[in-house]
Amino acid sequence: MDDCIKSSLPIQEAVNRELELMLSSADFVATPQQIALLKYVVAQTLAGNGDCIKGYTVATEVFGRGVDFDQNIDPIVSIQAGRLRRALSRYYQGAGKNAPVRIDIPKGTYVPVFEDRSQPQPTVTDSGTKQTLTAIRPNRYWPTAMVRPVRNVGGDPELDNWRIGLAAELADELNHYPDIRVMTFDGDGPQTVDDPHSPHFVIDGSVRRDNAFIKLILNLTDVRTGQQIWSRSCRCEVGNGSMIAFQERISRMAAVEVAGKRGQIAKTLSRQFQNGGPPGSEAYEAVMRYYEFRSSSTPEAFQRALAAMEKAVAVDPDCGQVWAMRARLFAVIHAFDLSGFDRPLEQAQVFALKSLRLMPHDQRAHGIMAFIHLLRGDLTAGRMEAERALELGPDTLFILDGIGYMLTLMGEWERGPALIEKVIRLNPFYSNYVHYALWVNRLRQADHDRAYQETMKLNRPADLWDHLAKAATRGLLGRIDEGRHSAAKLLKCKPDFPERGRMLIGNFIKFDDITARIIQGLDAVGVQLKGSRF
């Protein structure tokens, strides 16, 4: 623990006083379980035992679980911690907005941080490291977004609390998106480019109401340029219970449009990073380079992603996000049979385990581990990891498409496609690859016409599976000339596909009847796999 906390009785008293005031406030709404959790983690941290606060110890010492507690089966700690984070966020948006000390529990840990807001330079302490508001290493660049309550332009007093609740809801939703860090607004916070505590982006807007509707406008501004780079306008009919549901719905939509893998922040920073990022940005640049590779699938983009990740793990070996993305990259190397790497799937699993040790409650890291288990053919372990990822954000759109994709390929034929259809309906930036999973499900049903419709939604010309799916399905439908055209593109992408095709198909397709249909369709258009003559 930071010496300024461990040895300074006034600071300890300030934290305990803030805890006491919070728990006595009617504006802090939490269950007895969540209050017990908060008291425990604060007391342990102030006593210098922050390193001992783990999911297992919380479960056994706070929630009364037995010595056989397994957080992979019983998610009580992560669920209660998530709800507690939301309660804290709402409190500090309202009654606690002027508190001299702020208590937070950052996502990915159960160790609280204490922000002394009476000082001109805000700091955070956590288990021994003095840090900025972003609660990450001071020399690590990571984009931050400040969420401000929208302006109540009509002066309607009933909207004052609603707009604060919207800011808390949006901040909580954004906290599920690991590619940004979230700051909440509590007054005239730093806003200049030169201020080290200034956010990179600000989300604000306005709200007004007439007799029948609430009209909301949200804006995203790049603080560095002063440009408004995104805006969303929507309205909601006023009715019983509808205003809270409106908060939740617009928060989910705004979060994915702003902070998703293809959201406005990623697009903006990708352009700014074309000539290199700012000092300390190696980790974030590695994430951006991976997105670039998965978007284009070109050899050049792959080399840039690989080089960026090697540099990032050398410079910043404790960044869990880099290890997670490195695991994903090496899993892709195995899945697509890219040459020049020794046992890439084994390396991917090592990297994924390291990321989970650094970030045990990170949704994306669990999703990547699920993908690795899928490639390994361990569908039981894969489903468990996918379910764990889903529990960490059941309504968050960040990787819901990927979870639905993996569950489908692992044989969850009802839930998987239902999740994918939900994401397609709600997320305009959903990952195009989900149509592969829907295509597989239609093949399973022997519904070749609808399988063909799914292949027509694919738009990944550099991906061999785009051409494989189209060639096989056209073969099954008897559209031989078109199928041979797709087959030629497949062989151009992967000249040794006839020799390697069974392995490549088996990486993703784990059910013999579906594999047989794919091979039959390919054979019909002239792609004969080794040992698969029909």
N, C-alpha and C positions, 0 to 999 in steps of 0.2 A: 504494500500500500504506500501511496505517496507520503513522504515524511510530514508534509504540511497538514495531512489529515491525521496520521497516526499519533503525532506528538502534540497536536494543537487542540487542547481541550475546548477552546471557544468554537472551533469548527465542528467538533463532534457535537457540542451542545446545539449549534445552529442546525445541524442535520436532524437531531432528535427533536428539536423544537418544531421544525418544519413537519416532521412526521406526525407529531402530536396534533398540530393545527390542522393538517390535512385530514386525519382520521376523525377529527371532531367536526369537520365541515359537512353540512348537508349536501354540498355540491360534489363531494367525492363519493361516487356511487360504486360500491364494490361489495362482493359477497364476503362472508366470514372466512372462507377458504382463501380468497385473494388477499384479504387483510393479513391473515396469518402468514402467507407467503411473503408479503411486503415487509412485515416486521422481521421475519427471519433473515431475509437476505440483507437488509440494512444492518441489523445487529451483527451478523457474521462479518460483513465488510468492515464495519467500524472497529471490530475486534481484531482485524488483520487476517481474517480467514477467508478472504475472497476466493483464493485458489481452491478452496474446499467446496465451494458451492457448485454442485453438479446436479444433473437431473435425478440421479439415484439418491443422493443425500436429501434433496428436497422432498422426493416422494416418500422416503422412509421417515424423515424427521418432522415434516410438516403435514403430510397427507396420510400418515399412518399405514403406508404400504409395508409389506413384509420384506424379508431379506431376499426373496426370490423375485423382486420387482424387475420387470423388463420393459423399458420405455418403448421398445418396438411394438409391444403388444398393448400396453396401457399408456395412452398419451396424456394422462391427466396433467402432468407438469407443464408440457408445452401449451396445452389448451388453457389452463388457468393463467399461465404467464402471459399469453397473448391477450386474454381478457383484461388482465391487470394493466398491461401496457396501454390498452385503450382507455381504461378508467383514469390512468395518470394523465394521458394526453388531453382528455376532456377537462379534467380538473385544472390543468395549467392553461387551457384556453379560456377558462372562466374565472372562478374565484381565486385561483392561485396564480393568475397572470403577473402579479406584482410581488410574488414571494421572493425574499432575498436568496433562498436556496431552492434549487429544483432537484428532485429525485427522479431519475429515469432508469429503466432497464432496457438497454439496447437489444435489438433483435439479434439473435444468435448467441446470447449469453443470459445467465440468470444473475450475474453480478451487477449490482446497481452502480450508477455513476451519479456524482453529486456536483452540481454546477453552482458555483458561488456567483450569483448575479449582482452582488453588491459591488463587485470590482469592475473597473472600466474595461479590462480585457477579460472576457468570459473564458473560464477554463472548466474542464471536466476532470475528475479524478476517477480512476478505476484500477483497482488492484495493483497500484504501484506505478502508474504512468500518468503524467500530466499531459492533457491533450486539448485540442480545440473542440468547438461545438460538434463537429462531425464525428467525434468519438473514434477516430482512426489515427494512424501515425501522422504527426505533424508534417513530415516531409513526403507523405504519400498523397499525390493528387487524386482526388475522386470528386466528381461533380456533385454539387449540392443544390437542392431546391428548397426555397423557403415558401411555405404555404401561409398566406395571409387571409384572414377573414374577408370575404367580399364586402364591398361597400353597400350599405342599406340606402340606396338613392332616394327611396320614397319616404324614409323616416318612419316606417311602420314599426312600432315598438315590438310587435310579435315576431318580427324577423331578426331582432338583435340576437337573441339566443340561438335562433335557427342558423344564422350565418356562422356563428362560432362553432356550433355543432358540425356544420358542413366542413369547416377547416379541419376539425379534429378527425372527422371521418375520412377525408381525403388524405391527410397526413398518415393515418393508420394504414390506409390502402397502399399508399406509396411505399411504406416501410416493407412491403412484400416484394419490392422490386430492387434487387441487389445492385443494380448498376448506377444507382444514385444514393445519396445520403439526404435525409430530410431534416430541415430546420423548421420549427414553428415560430410564428411571429408573436412577440409579447411586448410590443411598443415600438419606439423609434429605433429599430435595430440597425446594424451596419448595412449600408447600401452602396458604398463606393467600391470601385474596382481595386483600389490600393489597400483597402482594409482586409487583413488576412481572414477575418471572420465574415466577410461578405459572401452571400450565396452566389452561385453562378447563374441561377435562374430564380425567378419569382413567379408564383402562381397567385393571381388575385382576380378581381372582377367586380361584378355588381349584381344586385338582386333588387327586384321591385315586385309589388303585388297589386293587382286590382281585385275586384270582387270575386272573380272566378279563377284566376290563374296567378301562379308565381312565374316570373320570367328571370332566368339566370343567365349571365354571361361570364365565362371563365377565360382568362388570358394567361399566356406564358410569355414572359419577357426574358431575353438574354441580357443580364446585367452588364456584361462586358461591352456590348454594342449598343444597348438601349433599345434594341429592336423587339417589337412584339412578333413572336415567331409561330404562335398558335393561338387559336381562339375557338371556343365552342359555345353555341347558344342553344338553350333548350327551355322548355316551360312545362309546368305541371299544373294540372287542375287541382284546386284546393278541395280537400275532402278529409274525412276522418282517417287518420293513419297514413295518408298519402305523402305527407311532407317528409317523414322520416324515411319512408321507402324511396322517395325521390333523392334524398341525400345519398343513400347507399348506392342507388343505380348510377347516378351521375359520377360518384367517386370512382366506381369500378371502370366506367367508360373513360373518364378523364385520365386515370392513372395509366391505363394501357396505351392511350394515345400519346401521352406525354413521356412516359418512362419505360415503355415496353421495348422489346428487342428491335422493333422497327418504328419506335416512337420518335417524336420530334426532337427530344434531347439527343438521342443517339444519332439521328440524321445530322443535326447541327454540329455536334462534336466530331463526327466522322469527316465532315468537310474541313473543320478547323485542324484536324490531325493529319491531313494529307501531307503537310510539310514538317511533321514532327510535333509532338505534344510539349507541354510545359515541363519544367523540372519536376521529377518525382512521378511522372505519369506512366512509367513503364507498365505497371499492373493494369491500369485502365486501358492503355493502348493495346495490350494483349487481348483483352476482351473484345475491343472494337475490331481488331484484325481477325478474330475468329468469326465474328458476325459477317465480316466482308467475305471470308472464304465460304461460309455456308450459303451466302446469298449468290455468289458467282460460281463456286466450285471449280475455279480455274487453277492450274498448277502454280501460277504466279501468286495468287492470293493465298494458296496453301503455304508456300514458302515464306511469305510475309508473316502469316499467323504463327508458323513454327518458330521463326526467328524471334518474333516479339515475345513469345512465351518463354523461350530459353533465356532471353535477356531478363524478363520479369522475375522468374524464379531465382535468378542469380542475385538480382538487386534487392528483391523483396520476398524472401522465402517464407514469410509468415502470412502472406496474403492468401487466404483460403479460396477466394474467387479465382485466382490465377490457377491454382492446383485443380479446381473443378473444371475450368475450361480446358486445361491441358489434358485432363482425363478424357474429356469429351473428344478432343482432337485425336488422341491416340485410339479411342474407340472407333472413330470414323476411319482412321488409317486401316484398322483391322477389317471393319465392315466392308470397305470398298477395295480391299486387297491392294493397297498402295505399297509399292516396293521400297526396299531400302531400310526397313525397320525390323528389329529382332523382337519377336513376341510382343507386339504392341498392345494386345488385349491384356496381358499380364501387367504391363506397365500402366495401362489405363486404370486397372483396379487398384494398384498401389497409389497412384495419384488421387483417385477418388477417395480412398480411405484417409489419406492425409488431409484432403479438403474437409471431410466430415469430422476429423479430430479437431480441426481449427474452427469449424462452423457446424456443430452437431445439429442445429435446428434450421439449417438453410434448405429451403425447398428445392432450389435448383440442384444442389449437390446430391440430394436424395434422388432426384429425377435422373441425374447422370448415372448414379450407381444402378438404378433400375434398368437403364439402357444397357449397361455393361452386363448385367445378369441376363438380359434378353439375348445378347450376342453369345454369351457362354452357354445358353440353353437351360439355365436354371430358372425355370418359370416361377417356381414357388418363391424363391428369394426375390425375383424381379417384381412379382406382384406385391410382396411385402414392402419393398422400397417405394413402389409407385403409390401404394396406399398411404405410406408415411408422408410422401410428398403432398398428396392430396389433403391429408389432415392438416398440414401446415398452412394451407390456403385454399379451402374448398370452394370459395367463390371468387378467388383472385384469378384474373385472366392471364397472368404473366406466363406460366408454363402449363396451363390447363389443356392447351391443345396437345402438347407433348405427352402429358399424362394419359389423355384419351387415346392417343396414337399407340403408346406402349401397352396399355391395358388391352386394346383390341388385338394387337399382334400376339399377346400372351394368352388369348383365348377368352377374354371377357367380352363376349359377343354382344351383350346388351348394353352394359355400362359404358364400354369404351366408345362405340359409335355415338351413344347419347351424349357423352361429354364433348365429342368432336362437333356434333351438330349444335350444341349449346354455344361453343366457342365461335363457330362460323356465324351464328346469329348475332352474337354480342360484340365480337372483336373484329373490326375491319382490317386489322393487321395480323390475322392468324397465319400460322405457318402453312405454306402450300403443301408441305409433305404429308399433312394429315389425310390427303386424298388417297395416298398409297394404302393407308389402313382401311379406309372405306372401300377401296377397290378389292382388297384382300377379303373383306367380309362378304362382298357381293360374289366373288369367286366361290367362297365357301358355300353360299346359297345356290350356286350354279345359275345365278342371274347374270348372264353374260352381257345382256343389253345395258343393264344399270352399271355393271362393272366398266363397260366401255365409256359410259357417261362420266364416271369418275376419272378415267384416264384423260378425258378431254379437258378436265379442270387443272391438270398438271401443267406447270409452267417452269420447268427446270431443265432446259435443253442440255446443260453440261452434266447432268446426272444420268448415269446409265439406266437407273430404274425408270426414268421417264419413258425411254425408248423400249425397255424391257416390258413394262406394263402394257404399252400400246401394241407392241408386236405380238405378245402372247394373247391378248384379248381379241385382236383382229383375227388371229389364227383360229381361235375358238369359234368366232362368229362366221368363219369362212370368207372373210374379206382379205383374201390372200395377197393381192397386189399391194394394197395399203400396208398390210402386215410386213411384206418384204421390204418396203421402203423404211418402215420403223426398224426392222432388223438390221438393215444396212447402217443406220445411225447407231444402233447398239454396238455393232462390231467396230465401228469407227471409234466409239468411246472406249471400248474394251476389246482389242483385237484377239486376245486369248480367251474370250468368254466361252467358246465351246469347251475348252479344257478346264476353266475355272468356274463355270457357271453354276454347277451344283453347289459348290461351296458358297458362292456369293448369294444364291437364293436361300440356302440354308441358314445364313447368318440372320435373316429376318423372318423367314417362313418356317414355323416350327410344327406344322401339321401336314402329314403325308398326303392327305387327299388334295389339299390346296397346292402343294408342290407338284403333284402329278398333273393337275390341270394346267399349271403354268408351263411345265415342260411339254405337255401335249400341244399347247397353243404355239409355243416356239418351234416345235418340230414341224408344225403345219406350214410355217412360213420359211422353212429352210434352215433354222438354227438348231442343229443337232448336238446336244450335249453329250459328252463322253459317257458311254454306258447307259444312254437313255433313249434308245431307239423304240418308237411306238409302231 
